[in-house]
Amino acid sequence: MIIRAPRIAALLLALAAAGTAWADGMSSLEGFVKGVRSGRAQFTQTVTPPPKDGQAQRDRVSTGTFEFQRPGRFKFDYKKPFAQTIVADGKTLWLYDADLNQVTQRSQAQALGSTPAALIASAADLKALQSDFNLEAQPERDGLQWVKATPRNKDGQLQFVQIGFKGESLAALEILDSFGQRSVLKFDQVQVNPTLAEGAFRFQPPAGADVVKQ
């Protein structure tokens, strides 16, 4: 089989473009970890359960706001369809379910580990991330640069997460857990390095709430 010169040139251009996109994904992740110390955004989360008995399951969609500040502080404030708050204050991870009026309290170091939250808010540099995750640049998709992070610890509940960047700004997370459930978070109105309110990640259980320590 003879591959003519124009085809060879087209192939080389395609490979070069793919290589550039892959490099951009890792560069975006490195720039995000090094340069973005805090952030604020709105998010939409779509959860797709694994098929059951061969039948597709209905997606669950939630919306809310997200803030983080390095090292190790973040807050997911779910607004719809149910009110729920997840706060990491650097030592403790709090989960508050407003409908149940219940708070779950866990050690942050034990709860996070190889999780998407660790990718966003905890690591100081790529070397720290690579101690917990195998990082692989992915081709550009949907106008974003992507990196696939696979936990080195195979005993957790996460298969992998793909992180989408627009420049050095976090734009999306695609998460597949060990049960085959897929979660996609898309971030809008992203603010990079905003000044966050003092006490933004301080959580006090509401009066009368049932507090469960794990």
FENLIN-V206870 format. One record per run of one state. SS is the DSSP state (h for helix, s for strand, l for the rest). FROM is the first residue (numbers start at 1). LEN is the number of residues. If there is no record, write none. Layout:
BEGIN
ss = [SS	SS]
from = [FROM	FROM]
len = [LEN	LEN]
END
This chain:
BEGIN
ss = [l	h	l	s	l	s	l	s	l	s	l	s	l	s	l	s	l	s	h	l	h	l	h	s	l	s	l	s	l	s	l	s	l	s	l]
from = [1	5	36	38	49	52	53	55	56	60	70	73	81	84	90	92	98	102	108	113	116	123	126	133	142	144	152	158	167	169	178	182	193	210	214]
len = [4	31	2	11	3	1	2	1	4	10	3	8	3	6	2	6	4	6	5	3	7	3	7	9	2	8	6	9	2	9	4	11	17	4	1]
END
